[in-house]
Amino acid sequence: MSYGIVRVQKMSGGSVKGIEIHDRREKDGVSHTNKDIDWARVELNYDLCEKQNENFNRAVKERITELNLSKAVRKDAVVMAQVLVTSEHNFFEGLSKEHQEQFFKDSYNFLINRYGKENVISATVHLDETTPHMHFNFVPVTADGRLSAKSVLTRQSLIEQQTAFYEQVGKAYGLERGIQGGKKTHLETAQLKERTALENAQRVTERTDTLSQACVALEGKIERLEGIAIEIEPQPSYTKTKKNPFTSKKMVEIPLEHYKAEKLQLLTTKNNLSEFTKKLEKVILEKKNVSEAFYKTDRELKEVKDEKKSIFGRLNEKNSFIEQLDKKNKRLNDDLKTIKQVLKAYPTVLAEVDKALNEGKEYEYLDVNEMQVMKLKGKGVDFAQKKDNNKITIRYEKADEAIVKEIIQPQIINQKQGQSR
């Protein structure tokens, strides 16, 4: 059972060039971030985006310029997002070349309908790694023409995207919907690498077993051929022995036709032996290479497991931090609720306090100017003032009337006792 993987990553302006270098394989033969690239297969990669942008930064800036934004874009703003579309290695092995190309075309059409064809920067399909996948890069633009990854890529929209991809693309190819929610959303890449490494290890193990069996079979054939060579001796029925008159050594005489037949058989055996020896050497060399590949895969599997463990650790820390934030948020909401209740009652309380303070007091009201207000403040007179356009009216206690008149000689235009105006 294979799952459709649709993972989204956000990038600020400083990350765009790095994405371009990786996606377009601009540093031939060099990749510090991905050791799985087979540089001999780079030519198999292709871009589904019609624009075929060679400079991602320029393409992003041109699209943002077209938006005619009212404010300048912040340096740390998300200006590009990337969707990774892939599945397990076994899924792609079961597809023909044509079906695999159609899968990525269907995925591309799904994404341009979702994020807007005019916002697409690239859609590179990589076939030079262990598992085929597509990097779909786009500028996150809202329906009303704003640059806002926060609005375009909400948590709910990403959950809905998984379901929509399954319904519109994955189901037709026999893929299952990706697991919704929880930690597994963040572990898709690590799980994919781990599963791929396990599959590679299984294939290497099977190949090693096959080569070991081939070695045993070839060694048996060689032993039999060597045995045949040893058994080739003159037969007593047609041989006779005599002394060499020059060396006094014994010589064996056999009929010419038997000599030729035995010589031919020996040469044939020798040639077969040489041929099987070469095959054995070739199989031994291949077995050595497969063994090295096995150890390499084993190391990669360990690295993937370590990475997965590290991700779990970071996720646990993140979840713990989120829980703390939730608790703080709850306390702040409770405090805010209390503050709102206090503010709601504040006008009533203030009126009651004012009434209590002013109860039993008599006030005078005078129209004054700014200079007179300054004089009263300088003398420490307690009064309240109200400004209406260029007119200033002060209210002071009747008990302070003598002091006020001593400081200034205004005309009393209105006098009320025991009430506020």
C-alpha positions, 0 to 999 in steps of 0.5 A: 500500500503506497501513500500520496505525499504532498508536503509544503515548505515556505521560503523567504527571499534568501532561500530562493537561490539555494532552491534554484541551485538544487532543483536545476542541478546547477552545480554539476557533480556537487551537492552538499545537501543530497548524497542520493543524486546520480549525476549520470541521470541528471539529463532525465530531469525535466520542468513542467512549467511553461515559463522554464525560468532559469533565474528563480529570484528574478521570476519571483520579483517580477511576479511580486511587481505585477501585484502593485503592492501598497507596501514594500515587502519585508526582508523576512517575508515568505516570497515563495513556497514549494510543494513536494509531490512523491510516493514510495519507491515501489509505487513508481517501480510499478508504473510505466514511463508514460504513466509516471509522466502522466502522474506528474502532469496530473499533479502539476495541473492539480497544483496550478488550479489550486495556486494559480498558473500565473504564480508558478515559478517552476515544476521540476521532476527529478528522476536522478534520485532513488525515488522520483518526485516533483518540486513545485515552486510558486509565489503565494498570492491570495485571491484579492492579489496580496502576497501572503503565505499565512493566508494561502497556506493555512493549516486547514487548507493544507489538510484539505489539500491532502484530501483533494489530491487523493480525490483528484489525482492519487485515487486514480493511481491506486494511492492511499490518502496521506495520514491526517494530522499528528506527528506523521505529517512532519515525518513523511520525508523521514519515513520515505527515506527509511522505507527506501533504505530498507527496500535497497537493503533487501534488494542488495541482500537478495543480489548477494545471495544470488551472487554467492550461489553463482560463485559456488556453481562456477567453482564446481564447474572449474573443479570438474574441468580441472578433473577432466584435464588431469584425467587426460592421459595416454591409454594403454590400449594404443600406447607403447614405450621405448628409449630415446637413443639420445637421452636414454629417457623413455618415450611414449608413442601413440597413434597420431589421430588419438594424439590430435583428439586428446590435444583438442579435448585438452585445449577445449577444456583449457578454454572452458576453464579460462572462460569460467575463471573469468566469469568467476572473477567477474562475479566475485568483483560484482559481489564485492561491489554489492557488499560495499553497496550493502554497507553503504545502504546500512549506513544510510539506514542508520542515518535515516533512523537517527534523523527520524529520532531527532525529528521525534525529539524536536516534535516533542519539544515543540508539542511541549512548548505549544502546550505551555503557550495554550496554558498561557493563552488560556490565562490571558483570555481569563485576564482579558475577560476580567478586564473587559468586565471591569471596563464595562463597569468603569463608567458607572463606578466613575460616575458614582465616585464623582458623585460622592466626591462632589456631594455637598460642594458648591461650584462656580463657572468662569470663562477664561483664556489660556493665560488665566488658566496658566496663572491659576495652575501656577497658584495651585488652585484646584479646578476642572476645565472644558475647552469648546473651540477657542472657549475655555470654561473652568469649574472651581469650588465656591470656597476658592472664589476669593482666591480666583478673583484675586488672581484674575478678575473675570466676569462670572457668566454662570453660577450654579450651586450643588450641580455639575454642568 
